[in-house]
Amino acid sequence: MRNQIVKSAEYNQVLDMMYLAKDGQISKRRINVLQIGEASFRAYCFLRKSKRTFTIINVLALVPIVLKESRVI
């Protein structure tokens, strides 16, 4: 999971994340990774509209968001 977080930070890629909170609640969030530490990382959370700190071991799944450009011909 950590490798995918590192790659998304390098390429400035937006991710959909399933996350397990301390209280046991599971949430789906769209994030943009900003900084990575040993056990946690900082990301901009589009759900909360703020920078948040997440624990790496509580990340259940990560899916990169692919934005397609539409062409007008």
C-alpha positions as CSV (number, residue, x, y, z in Angstrom):
1,M,0.0,0.0,0.0
2,R,2.9,2.4,0.9
3,N,4.4,2.0,-2.6
4,Q,1.1,3.0,-4.3
5,I,0.9,6.1,-2.0
6,V,4.5,7.1,-2.8
7,K,3.8,6.7,-6.6
8,S,0.7,8.8,-6.4
9,A,2.6,11.6,-4.6
10,E,5.3,11.5,-7.3
11,Y,2.9,11.8,-10.1
12,N,0.4,14.1,-8.3
13,Q,-2.3,11.6,-8.9
14,V,-5.8,11.8,-7.3
15,L,-7.0,8.6,-5.6
16,D,-10.2,7.1,-4.3
17,M,-9.5,5.6,-0.9
18,M,-11.4,3.2,1.5
19,Y,-10.2,4.1,5.0
20,L,-10.8,2.5,8.4
21,A,-11.1,5.2,11.1
22,K,-10.1,4.8,14.7
23,D,-13.7,4.3,15.8
24,G,-14.2,1.4,13.3
25,Q,-16.1,3.4,10.7
26,I,-15.2,2.8,7.0
27,S,-15.3,5.8,4.7
28,K,-14.6,6.4,1.0
29,R,-12.6,9.5,0.3
30,R,-11.1,11.2,-2.7
31,I,-7.5,12.3,-1.8
32,N,-4.4,13.9,-3.3
33,V,-1.3,12.8,-1.4
34,L,1.0,15.7,-0.2
35,Q,3.6,14.2,2.2
36,I,4.5,10.7,3.3
37,G,6.0,9.8,6.7
38,E,7.0,6.4,8.2
39,A,3.5,5.4,9.4
40,S,1.3,8.1,8.1
41,F,0.7,10.5,5.3
42,R,-0.8,14.0,4.7
43,A,-3.3,14.4,1.9
44,Y,-5.9,16.9,0.7
45,C,-9.3,15.3,1.4
46,F,-12.0,16.4,-1.1
47,L,-14.7,15.0,1.2
48,R,-13.7,17.3,4.1
49,K,-12.2,20.0,1.9
50,S,-9.1,20.2,4.0
51,K,-5.6,18.7,4.6
52,R,-5.8,15.5,6.7
53,T,-3.4,13.0,8.2
54,F,-4.1,9.3,7.5
55,T,-2.4,6.2,9.0
56,I,-1.0,3.9,6.3
57,I,-2.1,0.7,8.0
58,N,-5.7,1.9,8.1
59,V,-5.9,2.3,4.3
60,L,-8.1,-0.6,3.0
61,A,-8.0,0.1,-0.7
62,L,-6.6,2.7,-3.2
63,V,-7.9,3.3,-6.7
64,P,-6.3,5.9,-9.0
65,I,-8.7,8.3,-10.7
66,V,-8.3,8.5,-14.5
67,L,-9.5,11.7,-15.9
68,K,-10.3,11.5,-19.6
69,E,-10.1,14.6,-21.8
70,S,-12.9,15.1,-24.2
71,R,-12.0,16.3,-27.7
72,V,-14.1,18.6,-29.8
73,I,-13.5,18.1,-33.5
